Amino acid sequence: MLSNSRFFIRTLLVILVSTATWIALTASAAIEVREYKKSDADANRGDGLAAWQKVYSVLISPRCINCHTATNYPQQGDDRHRHFANVIRGPGGKGVPGLNCISCHQSANADSTGVPGGRNWHLAPLSMRWQDANDRPLSSAAVCRAVTDVSKNGGLNGTALIKHHEEEPLVLWAWNPGLRPDGSMRTLPPLSHAEFVAATRTWVEAGTPCPPPNRTAR
């Protein structure tokens, strides 16, 4: 009887120790998985933010920001001066009667006159302005928030943003801007179009992360 009790106690102790060991190992494994996932997510976010900075560098280049103004008029040139002939935004960003955008800007560049052109030439809506009222580019965080806000960007989700950057004619124009009136070539964005689309895709696949706003952001 006593030997049976001892055997039972030893068996119970073995079971308890084994169970405790299993619980400890399982908990340790779960912690490692969570830490791995967190590390992987942090790395993915880091890649996404780095890709966004590349996208941002294109968006604030003259070929893009000149039509993403915070003003009542478009801008021209690398110095982003006010558009010739006091052209104004007008309804829908397409100018006003007598000075509609398409009156001069045809569906293709007119290199003989230096007038740029592309399908449906117009200003971006004010919700997509990428500069402040003093013509200074908005911060990376501010532009990112605008670009990812479907209430401001025309309802574009991540997939649609990739498609927009990849196929929209006025986006494509930035890499084929034609000649200036003096016959010299307009400058191009800091990335190739392929690099721009690849950066957009990396950013979207990372969840479209935005840099944190800062106190100096405009």
ZALOFI-585248 format. One record per residue: x, y, z of N, C-alpha, C in turn; residue in three letters. Coordinates in pm, whole numbers, padded with zeros to 5 digits, always signed. Layout:
N
XYZXYZXYZALA;...
//
This chain:
218
+00084-00120+00000+00000+00000+00000+00087+00125+00000MET;+00188+00127+00089+00280+00241+00097+00359+00257-00031LEU;+00404+00147-00088+00482+00154-00213+00396+00205-00327SER;+00268+00168-00327+00177+00218-00431+00157+00369-00419ASN;+00148+00415-00296+00131+00559-00273+00253+00637-00321SER;+00372+00579-00289+00496+00646-00333+00504+00650-00485ARG;+00465+00539-00546+00468+00533-00693+00373+00637-00752PHE;+00257+00646-00691+00158+00742-00738+00210+00884-00725PHE;+00273+00912-00609+00325+01047-00586+00435+01080-00686ILE;+00527+00980-00707+00636+01004-00803+00581+01028-00943ARG;+00482+00949-00979+00421+00965-01112+00356+01101-01127THR;+00285+01142-01021+00220+01273-01024+00321+01386-01036LEU;+00434+01371-00962+00539+01474-00969+00598+01482-01110LEU;+00620+01365-01171+00673+01363-01308+00578+01433-01403VAL;+00447+01404-01384+00347+01467-01471+00345+01618-01451ILE;+00350+01660-01323+00346+01804-01294+00468+01875-01351LEU;+00587+01813-01334+00709+01874-01386+00705+01882-01539VAL;+00658+01774-01601+00650+01771-01748+00552+01877-01798SER;+00439+01889-01729+00339+01988-01769+00393+02130-01755THR;+00460+02153-01640+00517+02286-01617+00623+02319-01722ALA;+00704+02218-01757+00807+02238-01859+00744+02269-01994THR;+00638+02194-02026+00569+02215-02155+00509+02356-02161TRP;+00446+02398-02049+00386+02531-02044+00493+02638-02063ILE;+00606+02621-01994+00714+02719-02003+00770+02727-02144ALA;+00789+02610-02208+00843+02608-02344+00743+02671-02442LEU;+00613+02640-02423+00510+02696-02511+00504+02848-02498THR;+00508+02896-02374+00505+03041-02350+00627+03109-02411ALA;+00743+03044-02394+00865+03101-02450+00857+03108-02602SER;+00803+03000-02663+00790+02998-02809+00693+03106-02856ALA;+00583+03124-02781+00484+03226-02818+00545+03365-02812ALA;+00626+03390-02708+00692+03519-02695+00788+03542-02811ILE;+00863+03436-02848+00957+03450-02959+00883+03479-03089GLU;+00767+03413-03109+00689+03437-03230+00639+03581-03233VAL;+00587+03629-03117+00539+03767-03113+00652+03865-03139ARG;+00769+03839-03080+00883+03928-03100+00929+03925-03245GLU;+00924+03804-03305+00963+03792-03446+00867+03869-03535TYR;+00735+03852-03505+00636+03923-03586+00650+04073-03569LYS;+00674+04118-03446+00691+04261-03421+00814+04313-03494LYS;+00924+04235-03488+01046+04275-03556+01024+04281-03707SER;+00951+04180-03758+00923+04176-03901+00834+04293-03942ASP;+00733+04323-03857+00643+04435-03886+00719+04567-03882ALA;+00809+04581-03785+00889+04704-03776+00976+04722-03899ASP;+01037+04609-03943+01121+04615-04063+01039+04650-04185ALA;+00918+04592-04194+00829+04619-04307+00785+04765-04308ASN;+00753+04818-04189+00716+04958-04180+00834+05048-04218ARG;+00953+05009-04174+01071+05086-04209+01094+05091-04359GLY;+01075+04976-04425+01088+04972-04570+00981+05059-04636ASP;+00860+05053-04579+00751+05133-04635+00776+05282-04622GLY;+00826+05323-04507+00856+05466-04487+00968+05513-04578LEU;+01069+05427-04596+01179+05463-04687+01127+05476-04830ALA;+01036+05386-04868+00978+05392-05002+00893+05518-05017ALA;+00819+05554-04912+00737+05675-04918+00823+05799-04941TRP;+00938+05805-04877+01024+05922-04895+01065+05937-05041GLN;+01082+05825-05110+01113+05830-05252+00993+05884-05330LYS;+00874+05834-05296+00752+05883-05361+00738+06033-05336VAL;+00758+06073-05214+00745+06215-05175+00841+06304-05255TYR;+00962+06255-05279+01060+06335-05353+01012+06367-05494SER;+00931+06277-05550+00874+06301-05683+00756+06398-05673VAL;+00671+06376-05574+00550+06458-05563+00579+06606-05543LEU;+00690+06637-05477+00722+06778-05454+00819+06834-05557ILE;+00849+06757-05659+00933+06810-05767+00848+06902-05855SER;+00908+06997-05926+00831+07094-06004+00732+07034-06102PRO;+00766+06920-06165+00675+06862-06262+00543+06819-06200ARG;+00543+06796-06070+00419+06756-06003+00359+06870-05923CYS;+00439+06934-05840+00385+07032-05746+00334+07158-05814ILE;+00379+07185-05937+00332+07305-06008+00181+07300-06034ASN;+00125+07181-06037-00020+07167-06056-00090+07118-05929CYS;-00015+07106-05822-00072+07070-05690-00052+07188-05596HIS;-00100+07303-05639-00076+07426-05566-00182+07450-05458THR;-00149+07540-05367-00244+07585-05266-00301+07721-05304ALA;-00267+07765-05422-00305+07898-05469-00421+07890-05568THR;-00464+08006-05616-00573+08012-05713-00521+08007-05856ASN;-00398+07965-05872-00339+07961-06006-00234+07850-06013TYR;-00206+07801-06133-00098+07704-06151+00037+07775-06153PRO;+00143+07696-06145+00278+07751-06150+00354+07690-06267GLN;+00467+07752-06299+00547+07708-06413+00694+07708-06377GLN;+00770+07626-06448+00915+07629-06435+00968+07564-06309GLY;+01100+07543-06308+01163+07484-06190+01163+07579-06071ASP;+01149+07710-06099+01140+07807-05989+00996+07826-05942ASP;+00904+07756-06009+00763+07754-05970+00701+07893-05964ARG;+00724+07971-06069+00665+08105-06074+00520+08096-06121HIS;+00448+08204-06102+00307+08208-06140+00291+08187-06290ARG;+00184+08119-06327+00157+08088-06467+00144+08215-06550HIS;+00197+08208-06669+00188+08317-06767+00042+08357-06789PHE;+00020+08485-06816-00110+08543-06854-00211+08544-06740ALA;-00162+08532-06617-00251+08536-06500-00365+08434-06507ASN;-00330+08315-06555-00428+08206-06556-00471+08176-06413VAL;-00601+08152-06392-00649+08118-06258-00714+07981-06257ILE;-00734+07930-06138-00782+07793-06119-00917+07770-06184ARG;-01016+07851-06147-01151+07834-06201-01221+07710-06147GLY;-01347+07691-06186-01424+07574-06141-01360+07443-06186PRO;-01345+07352-06094-01290+07221-06130-01144+07223-06164GLY;-01075+07336-06139-00932+07344-06168-00898+07346-06315GLY;-00995+07387-06399-00974+07383-06544-00974+07521-06608LYS;-00951+07625-06527-00949+07759-06581-01088+07820-06591GLY;-01095+07931-06662-01222+08004-06678-01247+08028-06826VAL;-01370+08062-06863-01398+08089-07005-01300+08190-07064PRO;-01246+08156-07178-01146+08239-07242-01005+08202-07203GLY;-00990+08140-07088-00859+08093-07042-00871+07954-06981LEU;-00945+07866-07049-00951+07727-07007-00816+07661-07030ASN;-00781+07567-06945-00652+07498-06959-00636+07439-07099CYS;-00743+07373-07147-00731+07302-07275-00728+07396-07395ILE;-00750+07526-07370-00738+07620-07482-00596+07622-07536SER;-00499+07606-07446-00358+07606-07486-00293+07469-07472CYS;-00331+07397-07367-00269+07268-07338-00346+07157-07408HIS;-00292+07111-07519-00357+07007-07597-00324+06868-07539GLN;-00356+06764-07612-00339+06628-07561-00193+06581-07565SER;-00106+06660-07625+00037+06626-07633+00119+06754-07627ALA;+00246+06741-07594+00336+06856-07590+00347+06922-07727ASN;+00349+07054-07726+00372+07128-07850+00514+07185-07843ALA;+00610+07105-07884+00750+07146-07870+00786+07267-07956ASP;+00707+07292-08058+00736+07407-08144+00712+07539-08070SER;+00622+07536-07972+00592+07657-07895+00636+07646-07748THR;+00667+07524-07706+00708+07505-07567+00591+07490-07471GLY;+00469+07474-07525+00352+07456-07439+00336+07307-07408VAL;+00339+07270-07282+00323+07129-07248+00179+07084-07267PRO;+00160+06956-07285+00024+06905-07306+00007+06763-07259GLY;-00116+06728-07225-00152+06594-07182-00303+06584-07174GLY;-00354+06466-07177-00499+06447-07177-00563+06506-07051ARG;-00670+06583-07072-00747+06641-06961-00660+06725-06869ASN;-00586+06817-06927-00494+06904-06850-00574+06988-06751TRP;-00535+06985-06624-00606+07061-06522-00524+07064-06393HIS;-00564+07152-06303-00501+07158-06172-00558+07048-06082LEU;-00475+06999-05991-00524+06906-05890-00616+06983-05794ALA;-00714+06916-05733-00801+06986-05638-00723+07037-05518PRO;-00776+07136-05452-00707+07193-05336-00688+07091-05224LEU;-00773+06989-05220-00755+06883-05119-00625+06807-05141SER;-00573+06817-05264-00447+06751-05297-00334+06852-05316MET;-00345+06965-05248-00234+07063-05253-00115+07009-05175ARG;+00003+07028-05230+00124+06977-05168+00219+07091-05129TRP;+00165+07210-05117+00243+07325-05072+00152+07412-04987GLN;+00212+07502-04912+00132+07593-04831+00107+07723-04907ASP;+00040+07816-04844+00004+07942-04911+00125+08027-04946ALA;+00240+07995-04887+00364+08067-04917+00453+07992-05016ASN;+00394+07896-05085+00463+07819-05189+00569+07723-05135ASP;+00567+07695-05008+00664+07600-04952+00603+07460-04954ARG;+00678+07360-04999+00624+07223-04997+00581+07183-04857PRO;+00468+07115-04849+00424+07062-04721+00519+06951-04676LEU;+00516+06922-04549+00603+06818-04495+00567+06682-04552SER;+00659+06590-04543+00636+06453-04588+00513+06394-04519SER;+00501+06417-04388+00387+06362-04313+00255+06420-04363ALA;+00252+06550-04389+00128+06615-04434+00086+06567-04571ALA;+00181+06556-04663+00148+06507-04797+00101+06361-04790VAL;+00167+06281-04708+00131+06140-04695-00013+06126-04643CYS;-00047+06207-04544-00183+06200-04490-00287+06238-04596ARG;-00256+06336-04678-00349+06376-04784-00362+06268-04889ALA;-00250+06212-04931-00250+06111-05036-00327+05985-04994VAL;-00324+05953-04865-00389+05830-04817-00530+05853-04766THR;-00577+05977-04768-00711+06009-04720-00810+05995-04835ASP;-00890+05888-04833-00981+05862-04946-01088+05970-04960VAL;-01110+06048-04855-01207+06158-04866-01148+06277-04941SER;-01018+06275-04962-00950+06385-05032-00890+06343-05166LYS;-00855+06216-05180-00778+06173-05297-00862+06113-05409ASN;-00992+06136-05403-01078+06081-05508-01117+05938-05484GLY;-01107+05893-05358-01148+05757-05324-01048+05649-05361GLY;-00921+05686-05376-00820+05588-05418-00764+05512-05296LEU;-00779+05379-05299-00713+05297-05197-00571+05265-05244ASN;-00502+05182-05169-00363+05153-05203-00345+05099-05344GLY;-00428+05001-05380-00418+04941-05514-00445+05045-05622THR;-00544+05129-05597-00577+05233-05696-00468+05338-05705ALA;-00399+05365-05594-00287+05460-05598-00175+05408-05687LEU;-00147+05278-05675-00044+05219-05762-00084+05237-05908ILE;-00208+05204-05939-00258+05216-06076-00252+05361-06124LYS;-00289+05453-06036-00285+05597-06071-00142+05639-06104HIS;-00048+05601-06021+00092+05638-06045+00150+05567-06167HIS;+00095+05453-06198+00148+05373-06308+00090+05414-06443GLU;-00039+05459-06445-00107+05473-06573-00165+05612-06603GLU;-00191+05692-06501-00256+05822-06523-00174+05908-06619GLU;-00234+05953-06730-00159+06029-06831-00086+06152-06776PRO;-00149+06226-06685-00083+06346-06634+00032+06311-06539LEU;+00026+06194-06479+00141+06147-06401+00254+06109-06497VAL;+00219+06036-06600+00320+05992-06698+00386+06113-06767LEU;+00310+06221-06782+00365+06339-06848+00491+06390-06778TRP;+00498+06373-06646+00614+06425-06571+00746+06370-06624ALA;+00741+06252-06684+00865+06191-06739+00876+06213-06890TRP;+00781+06288-06944+00788+06326-07086+00734+06469-07098ASN;+00801+06565-07031+00746+06701-07020+00772+06791-07139PRO;+00845+06744-07236+00868+06824-07355+00968+06937-07336GLY;+00969+07026-07432+01067+07135-07435+01009+07264-07379LEU;+01098+07343-07322+01061+07478-07280+01049+07567-07405ARG;+00991+07686-07389+00983+07777-07504+01119+07811-07566PRO;+01227+07805-07485+01359+07835-07540+01424+07713-07607ASP;+01351+07602-07611+01400+07482-07678+01476+07386-07588GLY;+01503+07423-07464+01572+07332-07373+01473+07233-07312SER;+01526+07122-07266+01442+07016-07210+01401+07049-07067MET;+01275+07029-07036+01231+07045-06897+01295+06937-06811ARG;+01322+06971-06687+01383+06874-06596+01282+06765-06559THR;+01337+06649-06523+01255+06534-06487+01252+06516-06335LEU;+01159+06439-06285+01156+06408-06142+01285+06335-06101PRO;+01313+06328-05970+01438+06268-05923+01447+06116-05939PRO;+01336+06051-05966+01336+05906-05990+01286+05879-06132LEU;+01322+05764-06186+01260+05722-06311+01116+05681-06282SER;+01034+05672-06385+00895+05633-06361+00889+05492-06303HIS;+00973+05402-06352+00973+05265-06300+01010+05264-06152ALA;+01107+05345-06114+01147+05353-05972+01034+05412-05887GLU;+00965+05510-05943+00853+05573-05873+00742+05473-05847PHE;+00707+05396-05948+00600+05295-05933+00645+05186-05835VAL;+00771+05143-05845+00821+05040-05754+00818+05089-05609ALA;+00856+05215-05587+00852+05272-05452+00708+05281-05402ALA;+00617+05320-05490+00475+05326-05452+00426+05188-05412THR;+00462+05087-05489+00417+04950-05460+00472+04902-05325ARG;+00600+04928-05300+00660+04887-05171+00590+04956-05056THR;+00562+05084-05072+00493+05161-04968+00353+05107-04944TRP;+00280+05079-05050+00143+05026-05036+00145+04888-04971VAL;+00236+04803-05015+00243+04668-04958+00282+04669-04811GLU;+00346+04777-04767+00382+04791-04626+00267+04851-04544ALA;+00155+04881-04612+00040+04935-04542+00026+05086-04552GLY;+00092+05149-04649+00094+05295-04667+00126+05370-04538THR;+00237+05335-04471+00271+05407-04347+00309+05551-04377PRO;+00276+05640-04285+00312+05781-04297+00407+05821-04184CYS;+00500+05909-04211+00586+05959-04103+00502+06027-03996PRO;+00545+06026-03873+00471+06095-03768+00475+06245-03790PRO;+00366+06315-03762+00368+06461-03776+00463+06520-03673PRO;+00519+06635-03705+00606+06700-03610+00562+06844-03592ASN;+00617+06908-03493+00571+07042-03458+00599+07145-03565ARG;+00698+07115-03651+00734+07212-03753+00663+07182-03885THR;+00587+07071-03888+00518+07035-04013+00415+07142-04046ALA;+00406+07176-04174+00314+07279-04216+00185+07216-04265ARG;
//
